[in-house]
Amino acid sequence: MKIILYLIVVSAIFSIGFAMGAWWNYVHTINKQIERIDEYLKKENERFELIKGGRKND
């Protein structure tokens, strides 16, 4: 009986660890995607300002 209880506890601990690891990976991936989107928008805004400025001087 103690062995079965021990296996259930160990299984629960590993399950919680797996769920926390998956959650951490998800959060980390989302943060990286947000950073990439911010960088892309920053570059596009700079490019747009250059194009807009170039047309203004024509």
HURAMO-V180721 format. One line per field, one symbol per residue. phi: phi as a letter, one per 40 degrees, with the letter a starting at -180 (. if undefined). psi: psi as a letter, one per 30 degrees, with the letter a starting at -180 (. if undefined). A space follows every 50 residues. Layout:
# HURAMO-V180721
phi->???
psi->???
This chain:
# HURAMO-V180721
phi->.ccccccccccccccccccccccccccccccccccccccccccccccccc cccccccc
psi->eeeeeeeeeeeeeeeeeeeeeeeeeeeeeeeeeeeeeeeeeeeeeeeeee eeeeeef.
